[in-house]
Each structure stands twice: as structure tokens, then as C-alpha cells.
Amino acid sequence: MAEVVCLCNEVLDVDLREYLDAHPISSIEELREQASICNKCMQCQELVEAEIYQARVRRQQATGQY
């Protein structure tokens, strides 16, 4: 079941994961620059940063880097 990650923009966790898996975003600042998924409300910063980290781990595992 999908959960809302960003309350301001009503971004669902599954949508954010799909976006992060398709785009090599390394920080919340990059996400703000490249997509209208996150603004600077800071309410959900920890959740978004955790998703960015998990996406980076998934990319590294997919390429065989640890």
C-alpha cells in the first residue's frame, strides 16, 4: 500500500521510488532542482532523504558496487 511521503505535494512513496530509480539523484537538493517532487517545506526531509539513500543503494547493488 502506498504511503504519502511529501504532504505538500502529495507525493506517494512508490512514485518517488520510481522517479529515483529512473534518475540518478544523490541529494534532496538535486531532487528539488530537477523535479517538482520536493519543495523546501522541510516537513518530509528525513523521509525523502531516506528514499534517496535507498535508491542509491539499489543502483550500487545493480552495478555490483558496494
N, C-alpha and C positions, 0 to 999 in steps of 0.2 A: 504494500500500500504506500502510495506516495505521500510525502510529508512536505509542508511548506518550509523552505529554507529561508527565503527572504520575504518578510511580511510586507514591506513597502511595495515591492514589485510583484508579489505573489508568484515567486519562482519556486517550482517544485524540485525536490531533491533529484528525482530521476531526470528532469530536464537539464539541471545543472551538471549532473554526471555525464550525460550525453554530450553536452557542449564541451566540457573539459576533456573528455576522451577524444573529441574531434579536433580540438585546438590545444596546442602546447602552452598553456597558461602556467606561469610559475609563481605568480603572486596576485594578491587581491587588487593591487594597483594596475597590473596588466589587464585583469578582468574588467575593471572599470573603464580602462582606455579602449578596449576592443569590443565590448558588448554593453548593451543597456540592461544587463542582468543585475548589476550591483551599483548602487549609488553610495553616497557617503553617510548613510544614516547610522552606521556602526552597530545597529541592533543585532545583526546576524553575522558580524565579522568572524567570530570564532567558528561558527558552522561552515561558512563559506571557505575559510582558510583550511579547515579540516578536509573539505571536499577537494580543494586544490591539491593538498598534500597526498590524499589517497589517489587522485588521478595521476600525479607524478610517479607514485609507487607503481601503479598499474602500467604506465608507459615504460618504466625501467624494467619491470619484470617481462614485459612483452619483447623487449630488445635484448634480454638476457643480462642486463646490468644490475648490479646490486650495490 
